[in-house]
Amino acid sequence: MSCTESSPIPEDAQGLTMEHAILRDLEESLQKEAGEEEDGKPSVLEHKPASAWTSTFWPEDSDIFHDVTQRNQKLIPFLSPLMGPEARPRTVVLHGAAGVGKTTQAKRTLLDWTEFSQSPLHCAFYLSCRELNHMIPCTFAELISKDCPEMQEVALEVLTQVENVLFVVDGFEELKVPAGVLIHDICSDWNQKKPVPILLSSLLKRKMVAKATLLVTTRSEALRELLLLVEQPLLVEVEGFSEAEREQFFLRHFEDTDQALRALDTVKHSPALFHLGAAPAVCQLLCTSLKLLMDGGEDPGLACQTTTSLFLRFLCDQFTPAPSGHPQHHLQRPLKALCLLAAQGLWTQLSLFDTEDLEPLEVEEADLRPFLDKHVLQRDRDHEDCFSFIHLSMQQFLAAAFYILRFPGDSKWQGSMLDIRGVRELFSTEARARNPQLAQASRFLWGLLNGARARELEATFSCQVSLEAVQELLQRTSEEEEPVLWAVGLLEVFHCLYESQDPELVSKATAALKDASLHLTTSQDLLSCSFCLRHCQDLQRLSLRVAKGVLLEEKMAVLEPCLRGVRSRPDSETLCLWMDLCSVVSNKNLRALDISGSFLSEPAVRLLCDCMTHISCRLQTVTARNVFPVTAYQDLCLALLGKRTLTHLTLGGSVPEAKMMQLLGETLKHNRCRLQCLRLGLCSAPTQHWSYLFLTLQAPYSLTCLDLSDSELLDEGAKLLCAGLRYPTCPVQRLSLENCQLTEACCKEVSVTLVVSQRLTHLCLAENDLGDNGVETLCEGLRYPYCQLQALVLRDCKVGKRGCRQLSTLLRENCSLTHLDLGLNPIAAGLWFLCDALRNPNFHLKYLGLWGCSLTPLHCQKLASALMSNQTLETLDLGQNALGLSGVTVLLEALRDSSGPLRTLRLKMDAWNAKVQEVLREVKESNPGLTLDSAVGTRAPSCCQFFFSTP
């Protein structure tokens, strides 16, 4: 146990020791109780705490690291003298990527604790999860005094005397424990022996030292598990070097300012590499490699193309081939040992190694000497007998190399007797959920499968590279199953393939890809997708969602040189990538494009539209809901004007009103237009603006399906629409006015339209307040002998008993309806009328929807009787009705003995009930053509699923 005075600790002090600081006010009593005066044992470690940033990096950079930690320190509230004890959060979590300075920040906090603590009595403890993994079960008292065993008996008494206690738990993600144990196994007894992880989780859940202040560090991938243990934590993200600090670092390490800025600009072109540069160790690696390369007169662009290319260049630069060109066989054994160690650490999630870790691998420390000398490996600052890779990314890179490198004398795969899994496991979603480090290692693997990089490895280390992993990852176990690679999801597949920089490999990997759904949230996503999509020649359907911030808010001026023909590509790097991505639209095989939910810029929209106008573009379906900016809708209409292949167009969101309606009207009237289905959603145009569109319905154009769901059409707009529908030449056959804020006042116009129109066969009026009066008016038109309507959706239209009576009468009169949906209406009292209609020989319905109509077991007997008499109904939806065991049993028993036409019955039932299971088995045996759908969900099926089919 190390004790310090309450005065600030000098920053140039030596070594942050393992645990804690206690004020000199308690030192005398501690010394006495520890028996120092009697046996001379010291109670205080003689070494002073060390500055966490000295000796780690280049000495001249200590001011940069001090600035970084100072900036983060301001975010830790319990170090602020301005914040009262009551307002301070009791738990602070520092999270971030590997190597960005979380441990440095935690140790700096220990140094500052005595300065900012307002209590005369306070102490602090530092617990490293990496070291706790090696401890045997112990008591909590033994845990916190493990570096000062002589203090064990008084440690707990100290905790009862001090007023402020700080526990720093460093590296939570490195704690090795089975899933769920930390949550369920809790201990509150300070003197009970438990596994160390259990004691630690008990501390975090405040079962030990309940009033302590906790500072926990973790990588972001373990944050979710940590949040299950701590209460109301304040989350502070440690980001490492800011962009300005990275620039400062580059300027410091390049003698030539222009050279430094050119190197930094090159790194920025690789978003993944630039992001890794936030870690000081990676930033140093970048500077070292690029300076050596540029001093030799080489272009840094190729080395910075991907993270793999840069890490490979760094590694090979440390071992340049001999001038004579002779193979460097002496590096074979060290490289083999290094890759084996990296792979073992990857799968066991170890990043700090000691001699005990080397024994199972049959590796000696001497084998690793070349890489320790070249600083690929480094000694641990606190434990000289331990070492780690310079950064987690380097360990992942070398672990990936383990899977492709072959050395003389290898008779079998080296990982078979160890904890190293096969290459397929790298792409297992279950394995990645347990070990997020596998993702980056997998990307490195594909990067090393590039032929030129493989040859560079072979030339430098006199080894052989095997490309067997490609065949294994792209192999299909059957015609139905996808290759192993695809298990991780399409976006991650594209990240892996981008690392390869091999167009032939991308084409081979994506040869069977027909449908692609991508959500781009980062610049790296854009970069990877723009590279890969260009080589997906057989892609037929693409759904693309671009998050806000991926495409910068650039103005149209950046495209002016391209529009004038001065240049073929824009100056903006982001727009160049977007242009490459959009080129897939010109792929002759692409049939459907969905950009819903995308945040684009005006230049990005223009580039996309230019590709749509290309002669090779064969798009049939375009969907754009909630796309920004709103001017995108106008540009899309102009681009698609006269597009002969386009048959389905969906626009929805903040659609501009007057101009938009005019453009849609012009599109429909164009002599090359073949549009069959138009869907507009969330459109709030005034009534007069709707007229621009509805006037085009009078002509015999190609439009057969019109969906205006969720638009503010209102009764006046519906009147204009019906006027267009009544023209003899109007082509519309399917119409959806769901949730268009209609009332019974519009039903007269709709009813007249049903009488006049000879083409309208499907009508959806769901979620409109029509009521029984509106239904009665609609029935007047439906009774007309020449009415052609086949499907009517009245879901959630306030239809009651009287409306059911009107519909029942209609269904007994030989009308044209074959599909009727009355879901979410209070029709329980009127069900008897529908049952009577079911028995009538003139009843022609094939589909009846009664989803969520508040039916009870009391209705089931009559309904079962009606079903046994009916000769036409094929589908009945009774989902989301509380029919109970008795009601379900009555229905199933009736169907068991029935040979009627019913083929699908959807109902809410307890399929695990023994009685229900018995009847279900009997129904399947006696009526094998019947499908029973147990509707356990609370969401109704789509109203218009059968209205608007897309190619």
ZAMARGU-4260 file (C-alpha; in steps of 0.2 Angstrom, whole numbers, plus 5000, padded with zeros to 4 digits):
<rodrens>
0) 5000/5000/5000 | 5008/5016/4995 | 5004/5032/5005 | 5006/5050/4999 | 5004/5067/5006
5) 4989/5078/5002 | 5000/5090/4993 | 5000/5089/4974 | 5012/5075/4967 | 5025/5082/4955
10) 5022/5077/4937 | 5040/5071/4935 | 5038/5058/4949 | 5044/5041/4945 | 5032/5025/4942
15) 5013/5024/4945 | 5013/5009/4957 | 4999/4996/4958 | 4987/5003/4970 | 4983/5017/4981
20) 4987/5033/4990 | 4983/5037/5008 | 4986/5053/5017 | 5000/5056/5029 | 4987/5060/5042
25) 4984/5041/5044 | 5002/5035/5041 | 5007/5035/5059 | 4992/5025/5065 | 4994/5013/5050
30) 5012/5010/5054 | 5009/5006/5072 | 4995/4994/5068 | 5006/4986/5054 | 5019/4984/5067
35) 5032/4994/5058 | 5040/5000/5075 | 5041/4982/5081 | 5048/4973/5066 | 5054/4986/5055
40) 5043/4982/5040 | 5039/4997/5029 | 5021/5002/5027 | 5025/5013/5012 | 5033/5008/4995
45) 5049/5018/4993 | 5046/5021/4974 | 5036/5037/4970 | 5022/5036/4957 | 5027/5039/4939
50) 5021/5050/4926 | 5011/5040/4914 | 5017/5047/4898 | 5036/5049/4901 | 5047/5035/4893
55) 5032/5028/4884 | 5034/5038/4868 | 5048/5049/4861 | 5054/5060/4875 | 5051/5076/4865
60) 5033/5072/4864 | 5029/5073/4882 | 5020/5090/4881 | 5008/5083/4868 | 5003/5068/4879
65) 5001/5080/4894 | 4989/5091/4884 | 4979/5076/4879 | 4977/5070/4897 | 4974/5087/4903
70) 4960/5089/4891 | 4952/5073/4896 | 4955/5076/4914 | 4943/5091/4913 | 4929/5079/4909
75) 4931/5069/4925 | 4919/5078/4937 | 4925/5072/4954 | 4942/5081/4950 | 4933/5097/4948
80) 4935/5108/4964 | 4919/5118/4958 | 4908/5103/4959 | 4900/5099/4976 | 4901/5081/4983
85) 4882/5079/4981 | 4882/5084/4962 | 4897/5072/4958 | 4893/5056/4949 | 4899/5041/4960
90) 4904/5031/4944 | 4914/5037/4929 | 4917/5026/4914 | 4931/5030/4902 | 4928/5021/4886
95) 4937/5021/4869 | 4947/5011/4857 | 4963/5002/4860 | 4978/5012/4864 | 4970/5030/4865
100) 4976/5033/4882 | 4963/5026/4894 | 4976/5018/4906 | 4986/5034/4905 | 4971/5044/4909
105) 4967/5033/4924 | 4984/5034/4931 | 4984/5053/4929 | 4968/5053/4939 | 4977/5044/4953
110) 4990/5058/4953 | 4977/5072/4954 | 4965/5063/4966 | 4975/5070/4981 | 4975/5088/4974
115) 4956/5089/4971 | 4949/5079/4985 | 4941/5091/4997 | 4941/5078/5012 | 4956/5078/5024
120) 4956/5059/5024 | 4955/5050/5007 | 4963/5035/4998 | 4964/5028/4981 | 4966/5010/4974
125) 4972/5005/4957 | 4966/4988/4951 | 4972/4981/4934 | 4960/4968/4926 | 4975/4962/4916
130) 4984/4957/4932 | 4969/4951/4941 | 4967/4937/4929 | 4982/4929/4937 | 4976/4929/4955
135) 4969/4914/4964 | 4953/4916/4974 | 4955/4928/4989 | 4946/4939/5001 | 4942/4958/4997
140) 4955/4963/5010 | 4968/4952/5002 | 4964/4959/4985 | 4966/4978/4989 | 4982/4975/4999
145) 4990/4962/4988 | 5006/4973/4985 | 5007/4977/5003 | 5003/4961/5013 | 5008/4968/5029
150) 4994/4980/5028 | 4981/4967/5025 | 4974/4967/5043 | 4972/4986/5044 | 4966/4989/5026
155) 4948/4987/5029 | 4949/4998/5045 | 4957/5011/5034 | 4942/5011/5023 | 4931/5014/5037
160) 4940/5029/5043 | 4943/5038/5027 | 4929/5049/5020 | 4933/5048/5001 | 4939/5032/4993
165) 4943/5030/4974 | 4944/5014/4965 | 4952/5014/4948 | 4947/4998/4938 | 4958/4998/4923
170) 4955/4987/4907 | 4938/4979/4911 | 4937/4971/4894 | 4952/4961/4899 | 4944/4952/4913
175) 4942/4934/4909 | 4926/4926/4916 | 4912/4916/4909 | 4897/4926/4902 | 4884/4930/4915
180) 4894/4926/4930 | 4898/4944/4935 | 4879/4948/4935 | 4873/4934/4945 | 4887/4929/4957
185) 4888/4943/4970 | 4898/4944/4987 | 4896/4957/5001 | 4907/4949/5014 | 4925/4957/5014
190) 4932/4941/5022 | 4925/4928/5011 | 4936/4920/4998 | 4930/4922/4980 | 4937/4922/4963
195) 4944/4939/4960 | 4931/4943/4945 | 4917/4940/4958 | 4925/4952/4970 | 4927/4965/4957
200) 4909/4964/4950 | 4904/4965/4968 | 4914/4981/4970 | 4906/4988/4954 | 4889/4984/4960
205) 4893/4993/4976 | 4891/4977/4987 | 4909/4982/4993 | 4913/4999/4999 | 4896/5006/4994
210) 4901/5024/4995 | 4917/5023/4985 | 4920/5033/4969 | 4923/5022/4955 | 4933/5026/4939
215) 4932/5011/4926 | 4941/5010/4910 | 4936/4999/4895 | 4936/4997/4877 | 4920/5002/4869
220) 4916/4984/4863 | 4914/4979/4882 | 4904/4994/4887 | 4888/4985/4886 | 4893/4972/4898
225) 4900/4984/4910 | 4884/4995/4910 | 4875/4979/4917 | 4885/4981/4933 | 4887/4999/4937
230) 4873/5011/4942 | 4870/5028/4934 | 4888/5030/4927 | 4894/5045/4918 | 4901/5040/4902
235) 4917/5049/4896 | 4924/5044/4879 | 4943/5045/4877 | 4947/5048/4859 | 4966/5050/4860
240) 4974/5062/4848 | 4962/5075/4840 | 4964/5079/4822 | 4974/5095/4827 | 4985/5084/4839
245) 4989/5072/4825 | 4994/5086/4814 | 5005/5093/4827 | 5013/5075/4830 | 5017/5074/4811
250) 5024/5091/4810 | 5035/5086/4825 | 5042/5071/4817 | 5045/5077/4799 | 5059/5089/4797
255) 5051/5096/4781 | 5034/5104/4785 | 5027/5102/4767 | 5032/5083/4768 | 5023/5082/4785
260) 5007/5089/4778 | 5008/5079/4762 | 5010/5063/4773 | 4995/5068/4784 | 4984/5072/4769
265) 4988/5055/4762 | 4983/5046/4778 | 4967/5056/4778 | 4962/5048/4762 | 4961/5032/4771
270) 4947/5035/4784 | 4951/5019/4794 | 4969/5022/4795 | 4967/5040/4800 | 4955/5034/4813
275) 4968/5022/4820 | 4980/5037/4821 | 4971/5043/4836 | 4981/5030/4846 | 4998/5038/4849
280) 5007/5021/4845 | 4999/5020/4828 | 5002/5039/4825 | 5021/5035/4828 | 5020/5020/4817
285) 5013/5031/4803 | 5026/5044/4805 | 5040/5031/4805 | 5034/5022/4789 | 5029/5037/4779
290) 5045/5047/4783 | 5056/5032/4778 | 5046/5030/4762 | 5046/5048/4757 | 5064/5051/4761
295) 5067/5037/4748 | 5057/5047/4735 | 5042/5035/4735 | 5024/5040/4734 | 5015/5037/4751
300) 4998/5035/4742 | 5000/5016/4739 | 5006/5012/4757 | 4991/5021/4764 | 4979/5014/4753
305) 4973/5002/4767 | 4977/4998/4784 | 4985/4982/4779 | 4996/4990/4766 | 5003/5002/4779
310) 5006/4989/4793 | 5014/4977/4780 | 5025/4991/4775 | 5030/4996/4793 | 5034/4977/4797
315) 5044/4974/4781 | 5054/4991/4783 | 5061/4984/4799 | 5069/4970/4790 | 5075/4976/4773
320) 5081/4962/4762 | 5100/4959/4762 | 5109/4969/4748 | 5115/4952/4741 | 5097/4947/4739
325) 5100/4931/4749 | 5085/4924/4758 | 5084/4929/4777 | 5081/4912/4783 | 5085/4918/4801
330) 5069/4927/4802 | 5058/4912/4798 | 5058/4905/4816 | 5055/4922/4824 | 5041/4927/4813
335) 5033/4910/4815 | 5034/4912/4834 | 5027/4930/4833 | 5012/4926/4822 | 5008/4910/4833
340) 5009/4922/4849 | 4998/4935/4841 | 4985/4922/4835 | 4984/4914/4852 | 4982/4931/4860
345) 4968/4935/4848 | 4958/4920/4852 | 4961/4920/4871 | 4959/4939/4871 | 4977/4942/4879
350) 4987/4957/4875 | 5000/4956/4888 | 5011/4940/4888 | 5024/4933/4900 | 5035/4918/4899
355) 5021/4906/4905 | 5011/4911/4890 | 5026/4906/4879 | 5028/4888/4885 | 5012/4880/4877
360) 5017/4888/4861 | 5035/4880/4862 | 5041/4898/4859 | 5056/4905/4869 | 5059/4923/4872
365) 5075/4923/4862 | 5064/4919/4847 | 5055/4935/4849 | 5071/4945/4851 | 5072/4952/4833
370) 5054/4960/4835 | 5058/4967/4852 | 5073/4975/4845 | 5063/4983/4831 | 5049/4988/4843
375) 5036/4978/4835 | 5035/4970/4853 | 5038/4981/4868 | 5042/4978/4886 | 5028/4982/4898
380) 5032/4998/4908 | 5027/4991/4925 | 5033/4973/4923 | 5049/4970/4914 | 5046/4951/4911
385) 5030/4955/4902 | 5028/4962/4884 | 5015/4966/4872 | 5013/4972/4854 | 5015/4990/4850
390) 4997/4991/4847 | 4982/4979/4847 | 4981/4982/4828 | 4998/4975/4826 | 4993/4960/4835
395) 4978/4958/4824 | 4988/4960/4809 | 5001/4947/4814 | 4987/4935/4819 | 4979/4937/4802
400) 4996/4933/4794 | 4997/4916/4805 | 4983/4910/4794 | 4992/4912/4777 | 5010/4910/4781
405) 5019/4893/4778 | 5036/4888/4784 | 5048/4874/4780 | 5045/4859/4791 | 5026/4863/4794
410) 5018/4846/4793 | 5001/4851/4800 | 4991/4867/4805 | 5000/4875/4820 | 4984/4879/4829
415) 4976/4862/4831 | 4984/4859/4848 | 4981/4876/4854 | 4966/4888/4858 | 4967/4895/4840
420) 4952/4892/4830 | 4951/4889/4811 | 4949/4903/4798 | 4930/4900/4796 | 4928/4904/4815
425) 4935/4922/4811 | 4919/4925/4802 | 4907/4917/4814 | 4894/4929/4821 | 4894/4920/4838
430) 4913/4921/4839 | 4913/4939/4835 | 4900/4943/4848 | 4911/4935/4861 | 4927/4942/4854
435) 4925/4959/4844 | 4944/4959/4840 | 4941/4946/4826 | 4933/4958/4815 | 4949/4968/4812
440) 4959/4953/4811 | 4948/4946/4797 | 4950/4962/4787 | 4969/4961/4788 | 4967/4943/4782
445) 4959/4948/4766 | 4971/4962/4764 | 4986/4950/4765 | 4977/4939/4751 | 4982/4952/4739
450) 4995/4945/4727 | 5008/4959/4728 | 5007/4960/4747 | 5009/4941/4748 | 5025/4942/4737
455) 5032/4956/4748 | 5030/4945/4764 | 5038/4931/4755 | 5053/4941/4749 | 5056/4949/4766
460) 5054/4934/4778 | 5059/4919/4766 | 5042/4911/4769 | 5028/4905/4758 | 5010/4912/4758
465) 4996/4901/4755 | 4980/4907/4747 | 4969/4892/4753 | 4959/4903/4764 | 4951/4911/4749
470) 4944/4895/4743 | 4938/4890/4760 | 4929/4906/4764 | 4921/4907/4747 | 4916/4889/4747
475) 4897/4885/4748 | 4892/4870/4758 | 4877/4868/4747 | 4868/4877/4734 | 4856/4885/4746
480) 4868/4891/4759 | 4879/4906/4757 | 4898/4906/4758 | 4906/4907/4775 | 4912/4925/4772
485) 4894/4931/4771 | 4889/4926/4788 | 4896/4943/4795 | 4884/4954/4784 | 4886/4962/4768
490) 4894/4979/4774 | 4908/4969/4784 | 4911/4958/4768 | 4914/4974/4758 | 4926/4981/4771
495) 4936/4964/4770 | 4936/4964/4751 | 4941/4982/4750 | 4956/4978/4760 | 4961/4966/4747
500) 4961/4979/4733 | 4959/4965/4721 | 4945/4968/4708 | 4946/4950/4702 | 4944/4944/4720
505) 4929/4955/4723 | 4920/4950/4707 | 4923/4931/4712 | 4916/4934/4730 | 4901/4944/4724
510) 4897/4933/4709 | 4881/4927/4716 | 4875/4943/4724 | 4858/4948/4718 | 4851/4959/4733
515) 4861/4971/4743 | 4855/4982/4758 | 4868/4994/4764 | 4868/5007/4778 | 4883/5019/4777
520) 4887/5028/4793 | 4905/5032/4790 | 4917/5038/4777 | 4925/5021/4777 | 4909/5013/4773
525) 4907/5024/4758 | 4925/5020/4753 | 4923/5001/4754 | 4906/5001/4746 | 4911/5012/4731
530) 4925/5000/4728 | 4915/4984/4729 | 4899/4989/4721 | 4908/4993/4705 | 4912/4975/4703
535) 4895/4967/4707 | 4890/4965/4689 | 4875/4954/4693 | 4867/4964/4706 | 4849/4967/4703
540) 4842/4976/4719 | 4851/4989/4729 | 4844/4997/4745 | 4856/5011/4751 | 4854/5022/4766
545) 4867/5035/4769 | 4868/5042/4787 | 4869/5061/4790 | 4887/5067/4789 | 4894/5054/4777
550) 4891/5066/4763 | 4897/5084/4767 | 4885/5098/4764 | 4894/5104/4749 | 4886/5116/4736
555) 4883/5114/4718 | 4898/5125/4714 | 4910/5110/4717 | 4902/5101/4701 | 4902/5116/4689
560) 4919/5111/4681 | 4912/5094/4678 | 4895/5101/4671 | 4905/5112/4659 | 4916/5097/4654
565) 4932/5105/4661 | 4935/5089/4672 | 4927/5072/4672 | 4928/5070/4691 | 4924/5083/4705
570) 4938/5090/4716 | 4930/5083/4732 | 4936/5066/4737 | 4920/5061/4745 | 4910/5066/4729
575) 4923/5055/4719 | 4919/5040/4730 | 4900/5044/4728 | 4902/5045/4709 | 4910/5028/4709
580) 4896/5021/4720 | 4883/5028/4709 | 4890/5020/4694 | 4882/5004/4699 | 4865/5012/4694
585) 4871/5011/4676 | 4874/4992/4678 | 4862/4985/4665 | 4857/4971/4677 | 4851/4982/4692
590) 4832/4983/4692 | 4828/4991/4709 | 4835/5005/4719 | 4830/5011/4736 | 4838/5026/4744
595) 4825/5029/4758 | 4831/5038/4774 | 4847/5045/4765 | 4855/5061/4769 | 4863/5067/4753
600) 4870/5084/4747 | 4864/5093/4731 | 4879/5088/4721 | 4877/5070/4727 | 4859/5070/4721
605) 4864/5077/4704 | 4878/5064/4702 | 4865/5050/4706 | 4853/5057/4694 | 4866/5058/4680
610) 4869/5040/4682 | 4850/5036/4681 | 4849/5045/4664 | 4863/5035/4657 | 4857/5024/4642
615) 4863/5008/4651 | 4853/5011/4666 | 4838/4999/4666 | 4830/5003/4683 | 4812/4997/4685
620) 4809/5002/4703 | 4815/5018/4712 | 4810/5021/4730 | 4814/5037/4739 | 4806/5040/4756
625) 4812/5053/4768 | 4827/5058/4758 | 4836/5074/4761 | 4838/5088/4754 | 4819/5089/4749
630) 4825/5096/4732 | 4831/5078/4729 | 4813/5073/4724 | 4812/5086/4710 | 4829/5080/4703
635) 4824/5062/4703 | 4808/5066/4694 | 4818/5076/4681 | 4830/5062/4679 | 4817/5049/4677
640) 4806/5059/4665 | 4803/5048/4650 | 4813/5033/4657 | 4805/5019/4647 | 4811/5005/4659
645) 4804/5013/4675 | 4788/5004/4681 | 4787/5008/4700 | 4791/5024/4708 | 4789/5028/4727
650) 4791/5045/4734 | 4788/5049/4752 | 4792/5061/4766 | 4794/5080/4765 | 4789/5080/4747
655) 4788/5098/4739 | 4771/5102/4734 | 4766/5112/4718 | 4782/5109/4708 | 4783/5091/4713
660) 4765/5088/4707 | 4768/5097/4691 | 4784/5086/4688 | 4774/5070/4692 | 4761/5075/4680
665) 4774/5079/4666 | 4782/5062/4670 | 4765/5053/4668 | 4761/5062/4651 | 4778/5059/4643
670) 4776/5048/4628 | 4790/5037/4634 | 4783/5034/4651 | 4779/5016/4656 | 4776/5020/4675
675) 4763/5007/4681 | 4764/5010/4700 | 4766/5027/4709 | 4766/5028/4728 | 4766/5045/4737
680) 4767/5046/4756 | 4766/5060/4769 | 4762/5073/4756 | 4753/5088/4762 | 4749/5097/4746
685) 4735/5110/4746 | 4719/5104/4736 | 4723/5114/4721 | 4741/5106/4719 | 4734/5089/4719
690) 4724/5094/4703 | 4741/5094/4693 | 4742/5076/4696 | 4724/5070/4696 | 4721/5078/4679
695) 4733/5066/4671 | 4722/5052/4676 | 4710/5056/4663 | 4721/5051/4649 | 4725/5032/4644
700) 4742/5032/4651 | 4751/5017/4659 | 4748/5020/4678 | 4737/5006/4685 | 4742/5008/4704
705) 4741/5023/4714 | 4745/5024/4733 | 4743/5040/4742 | 4743/5033/4760 | 4747/5044/4774
710) 4745/5060/4764 | 4734/5075/4769 | 4722/5072/4754 | 4706/5077/4764 | 4688/5076/4757
715) 4691/5090/4745 | 4706/5081/4738 | 4697/5065/4737 | 4683/5074/4727 | 4696/5079/4714
720) 4704/5062/4713 | 4687/5054/4710 | 4683/5066/4696 | 4699/5059/4687 | 4695/5041/4691
725) 4678/5043/4683 | 4685/5046/4666 | 4682/5031/4654 | 4700/5031/4649 | 4707/5032/4667
730) 4719/5017/4669 | 4720/5016/4688 | 4715/4998/4694 | 4722/4999/4712 | 4720/5013/4724
735) 4725/5016/4742 | 4719/5031/4752 | 4725/5024/4769 | 4726/5037/4783 | 4722/5052/4771
740) 4711/5060/4784 | 4695/5056/4775 | 4677/5056/4783 | 4660/5050/4778 | 4658/5066/4768
745) 4669/5059/4754 | 4660/5042/4753 | 4647/5049/4741 | 4660/5053/4728 | 4669/5037/4730
750) 4652/5027/4729 | 4649/5036/4712 | 4666/5032/4706 | 4663/5013/4710 | 4648/5014/4699
755) 4656/5023/4684 | 4674/5016/4684 | 4676/5000/4674 | 4694/4997/4679 | 4695/5000/4698
760) 4697/4983/4706 | 4706/4986/4723 | 4702/5000/4735 | 4710/5003/4752 | 4701/5016/4764
765) 4709/5010/4780 | 4712/5022/4795 | 4699/5035/4789 | 4684/5040/4800 | 4671/5034/4789
770) 4659/5026/4802 | 4643/5017/4798 | 4636/5031/4788 | 4650/5031/4776 | 4650/5012/4774
775) 4631/5013/4770 | 4635/5025/4756 | 4649/5015/4749 | 4637/5000/4749 | 4626/5009/4737
780) 4639/5010/4724 | 4645/4992/4727 | 4628/4985/4724 | 4628/4992/4706 | 4628/4977/4694
785) 4643/4983/4684 | 4654/4988/4699 | 4671/4980/4696 | 4678/4981/4714 | 4686/4965/4720
790) 4695/4970/4736 | 4690/4983/4749 | 4700/4987/4765 | 4690/4996/4778 | 4702/4992/4793
795) 4701/5004/4807 | 4687/5014/4799 | 4675/5015/4815 | 4663/5002/4807 | 4651/4995/4820
800) 4635/4985/4821 | 4625/4995/4808 | 4640/4995/4796 | 4641/4976/4797 | 4623/4974/4794
805) 4625/4984/4778 | 4640/4974/4772 | 4631/4958/4776 | 4616/4963/4765 | 4628/4967/4751
810) 4638/4951/4752 | 4621/4941/4750 | 4617/4950/4734 | 4630/4943/4722 | 4642/4958/4722
815) 4659/4958/4714 | 4669/4958/4731 | 4681/4944/4734 | 4692/4952/4748 | 4685/4962/4763
820) 4696/4968/4777 | 4687/4974/4793 | 4701/4973/4805 | 4702/4984/4820 | 4684/4989/4820
825) 4672/4986/4834 | 4661/4974/4825 | 4658/4961/4839 | 4640/4965/4840 | 4638/4964/4822
830) 4647/4948/4819 | 4630/4938/4818 | 4626/4947/4802 | 4642/4942/4794 | 4639/4924/4799
835) 4622/4924/4791 | 4631/4931/4775 | 4644/4917/4776 | 4630/4904/4775 | 4622/4912/4760
840) 4625/4904/4743 | 4628/4921/4735 | 4643/4924/4746 | 4658/4926/4735 | 4672/4932/4747
845) 4688/4922/4747 | 4697/4933/4760 | 4689/4940/4776 | 4700/4950/4788 | 4693/4952/4806
850) 4710/4955/4814 | 4709/4964/4831 | 4690/4965/4831 | 4687/4962/4850 | 4679/4945/4847
855) 4677/4933/4862 | 4674/4914/4865 | 4655/4918/4864 | 4656/4922/4845 | 4666/4906/4840
860) 4651/4894/4840 | 4641/4903/4827 | 4657/4907/4817 | 4662/4889/4817 | 4644/4884/4811
865) 4645/4897/4797 | 4662/4891/4791 | 4656/4873/4790 | 4642/4879/4778 | 4652/4891/4768
870) 4658/4886/4750 | 4670/4900/4745 | 4680/4907/4759 | 4699/4902/4758 | 4707/4914/4770
875) 4700/4920/4787 | 4711/4931/4798 | 4705/4931/4817 | 4722/4937/4824 | 4723/4947/4839
880) 4706/4942/4846 | 4705/4935/4863 | 4696/4919/4859 | 4702/4909/4873 | 4705/4890/4874
885) 4686/4886/4873 | 4684/4897/4857 | 4699/4891/4848 | 4694/4873/4852 | 4677/4875/4845
890) 4684/4883/4829 | 4697/4869/4827 | 4685/4855/4830 | 4673/4862/4817 | 4687/4863/4804
895) 4693/4845/4809 | 4676/4839/4803 | 4675/4851/4788 | 4679/4848/4770 | 4676/4866/4765
900) 4687/4877/4754 | 4696/4886/4769 | 4715/4885/4767 | 4722/4898/4779 | 4716/4902/4796
905) 4725/4915/4807 | 4721/4916/4825 | 4728/4919/4842 | 4731/4903/4851 | 4741/4894/4864
910) 4750/4881/4853 | 4758/4874/4869 | 4742/4869/4877 | 4740/4850/4877 | 4721/4851/4872
915) 4725/4863/4858 | 4740/4852/4852 | 4729/4837/4851 | 4715/4846/4841 | 4729/4853/4830
920) 4735/4836/4826 | 4718/4829/4822 | 4715/4844/4811 | 4731/4842/4801 | 4727/4823/4799
925) 4709/4826/4793 | 4711/4842/4783 | 4730/4842/4777 | 4726/4857/4765 | 4723/4869/4779
930) 4736/4880/4786 | 4735/4886/4804 | 4744/4902/4807 | 4747/4906/4826 | 4746/4925/4826
935) 4756/4929/4842 | 4762/4946/4837 | 4753/4962/4840 | 4756/4970/4823 | 4743/4968/4809
940) 4748/4962/4792 | 4750/4975/4779 | 4734/4982/4772 | 4740/4984/4754 | 4752/4969/4753
945) 4742/4962/4739 | 4739/4979/4731 | 4756/4985/4725 | 4768/4971/4720 | 4785/4976/4714
950) 4797/4967/4701
</rodrens>
